[in-house]
Amino acid sequence: MLRKGVEKKFKWMPLPGTQKAETLNNPYCGMYRIYRFIAGCDQLQPDGIPIEKVHPDTNQQLCLVEINLLPYNEEALSDEALNIIKRIFEHFSKHKKQMIVRFVYDLEGKGVLNEPKDIAVILGHMNQLSPLLISFTASIYILQGLFIGSWGEMHSSRYLSERNMTRLAKQLYECSGEKTYIALRCPSFWRMIFQTYQPLDSNTAFTGIQKARFCLYNDGIMASDADFGTYGSISALDSKAYGDKWVRDDELEFQYKLNRYVPNGGEVINECPYNDVLPALETLKKMRVSYLHSEYDEKVLDKWKRSLSVSDGVLWKKKSAYDFIEAHLGYRFSIEEVNVSLSADKSSNLKATIKIRNLGFAPCYHRFDVKIIVRTASYTKVYEYPVDTDTSRWMPNEKVELTSILTTEEWDQNTYVLGLSIYDPLSEQVIKLDNTFSSPDHTGVYRLGNLSFGKGNRL
């Protein structure tokens, strides 16, 4: 316990912390690869590797798991198919991956031909898959698409009417886990299904209601002025139907607002001026992109790899544009300042203040546990101080101030270490910071500095 007069002896010694130019590999964001399977077959396609022998990329948190339901486009899924899908989910969960799951009936660009001729078959498949989708909620981050269209991309389908899409969206919402996002291929689909021109707002976000769980994906990012059919030619002001596809600028503005609260990502394709480095950075920020396919389109990705980062700071100057983009997909938390002072209540307590900024293109969309930790150097005594903050609302480039009163009644040492822990209970992972204070210790805590008190000031 601190005696009176400790203010004369108390000293805060912050560790020097600079940013680092590298990908952090945090959950729910970054580059991903596609892992393809066919329902009823227990091997990765086209390699023929058994499910349990598939090795997900260790440098990527996200995996797009694509499951082709074509063999069952006229009937219910068999018990064998459901068991194989369960094994797929178990395998990626075991490897601590967050899955983006896409169920498709077509991989040839023949959506109308290959998808079920009766919507009841699709609805039935969703219902059959429901127990699995719910039991693997912690590992299934996003369900991409509504099972329909060529490549499952919600185009070239017989089910694109407002009535059919609304029905499919409601069924998948009811059949999936309460925390699982469902991604729609175009912003116009989101407006059509929810019958509104207004994106999510702060009050409806994260409430679990249907529209709060629907996000976007785009497999034609920066391919053209219309992102290959993702956008249209009608201005938002002239729109007369919720399903209208707006002009590019209006759709980007809509995504800028909607994707404050739900994720966005996909593929960059078709090397062209729209995906040159400067416009690409502007678009990725505007769309709040969290994830991108790491293997497609190679021409676009290679262009970024050949180009230097255009970042103003010295930190990224010699890195490629690809390195910079990969490291800023999703969220990227950076501590800017740490201070400890005597609390204002004239007690012996201390007040810790940490200023942190999200440097990424997007929020994290999850509420992580944030704690300020005070411990002895030997870890014999550890004091935890939970911080009341909502990380899902830490917006890009906004500074957040974390504060906590450190109660010192039980402290009986002359020196302590101050640290910060950000932890995701869903993926059970420590969230890495972009500062070089140190790596997180074995308990997942970043050391920020030291507290010391003069001798003789202890009971």
Helices and strands as residue ranges (DSSP letters): G 6-8, E 11-14, E 30-38, E 43-44, E 49-50, G 51-53, E 62-68, G 70-72, H 79-94, E 98-104, H 111-114, H 119-135, E 140-144, G 150-152, H 162-175, E 181-184, H 187-194, G 210-213, E 214-216, E 218-221, H 248-258, E 265-268, G 273-275, H 277-287, E 291-293, H 298-306, H 321-328, E 333-342, E 350-358, E 369-375, E 382-386, G 391-393, E 399-406, E 415-424, E 429-430, E 446-452
